[in-house]
Amino acid sequence: MSYLPKVGVLGLSLKLHDIMSPGLKQDREQFLKKVLDSIKGAANFSFHGPCNTKQEVDDVVRIYEAEKMDALLVIFLTYAPSLICLQALKRIQLPIIIWNTQEAVGVPYDAPPRILLENHGVHGVQDLCCALNRSEIGFHLLTGHWKDEETLEELIRILKAANTITTLCNAKIGLVGYSMQDMGDFNVDETAFLSQVGASVVHIPVDELGDLVLAVPEDRVKEVMLKDKERFHMDEGITIEEHFAAARMELAIRHLIEIYSLNAWCQHFAVLNSSDKIPCQPYLAASKLMGEGIFYAAEGDATVAAASIIMNCITGNATFTEMFTMDFYDNALFMRHIGELNISMARKDRPVRIIKKSPNDLRKSSPLTPVFSLEPGETTLISLTTGPKGKMRIVAAEGEILDLPEAINMDSPTYKWRPYCRLKEFLNNYSAAGGSHHQAIGYGKVIKYIEFLADCMKIDFIRV
């Protein structure tokens, strides 16, 4: 449910060049259009021409505000004085990203003056950043040549982080029933959650989901069952009735998501067990839906559902997860929950097995659970939680998913995660920072973009 960021581009130049260097402004405009065309797949850019007066800057910024951009990208086409844009940047509510770049990769020592004029935006960047710092206006600075792949990758990540704010403000997280009793770490003030994070929590009676289960057509259930058999390795002990119950549950949840336009959903197993209309726990459905970008949290934890949305926006995929057991030999954590993990993040070199677990309510059908390990690689893990005085915060860490042999005794999706520090140091610092017992994890070392996002959201950020 993500889309390309909408980015307003503010190209700055010096008014004096209109007199001293005729044609320079138009030449630099063509350069900027070339830059934007080369990265058009990264965002939907809006550009209304170079600005070199306070009025021009103000007019363009107001256009971007009206167009509801996700971010403002500032690029110096030549030097420009900071005060022509300070007031507009103080007013605007968008994340401000300053890209310190130029057309030339290098400048010869004997370069003609025209070449220097075409590539002298760097001290304009310094002028503006100083003024923004003095005025306590937040911004993110990116330096690098416009053709450098590392720089472009960083720019894309930053724009995705900015876009995450818009995604969160439009996000709806469905809570079926209520959260688990006495779990205090993810209890959240929904007013503060909406105000600070942007996502809204939609309360859904469990019997509404139950009614949807009963209304699922049998032919659609059989279609899901057939696709499961084609896609997964189904355990021989699974009965037709058990598979039918899991597929029916999945279709009912999909219908619920469609009705409420949900980006994520969460439930507590005791709530589902309380309804005679619910045939089984939805472990397989939750794992499949996460793979399609509809995120999930157990025990009714809306905060980690939002954290998964954040990680998906920035990394392109994410999953709900939990630190289950410490492994001091491997300096790692054994990560698992009851049976829910993003199935699209499974190792590509091993089949996903579907097994049945013992029901946690004897009235229910045995729930089907996918069994797999996550693809090894570098990752970032976050917890979205509430700090002192009700202020939301993100606790984040980087680490790696280990490449381990297949474990035949697994009864749920499982993996080992190793932080980039000593395990006891990580766990002490994580809990001291207030990280909750549910997390979201995605691939890539993206912690600096998470920090940028937290800064834009004006919530706390702690790296551990």
Secondary structure, 3 states (H helix, E strand, C coil): CCCCCEEEEEEECCCCHHHHCCCHHHHHHHHHHHHHHHCCCCCEEEECCCECCHHHHHHHHHHHHHCCCCEEEEEECCCCCHHHCHHHHHHCCCCEEEEECCCCCCCCCCCCHHHHHHCCCHHHHHHHHHHHHHCCCCCEEEECCCCCHHHHHHHHHHHHHHHHHHHHHCCEEEEECCCCCCCCCCCCCHHHHHHHCCCEEEEECHHHHHHHHHCCCHHHHHHHHHHHHHHCEECCCCCHHHHHHHHHHHHHHHHHHHHHCCCEEEECHHHHHCCCCCCCCCHHHHHHHHCCCCEEEECCCHHHHHHHHHHHHHHCCCEEECEEEEECCCCEEEEECCCCCCHHHECCCCCCEEEECCCCCCCCCCCEEEECCECCEEEEEEEEEECHHHCEEEEEEEEEECCCCCCCCCCCCEEEEEECCCHHHHHHHHHHCCCCCCEEEEECCCHHHHHHHHHHHCCEEEEC
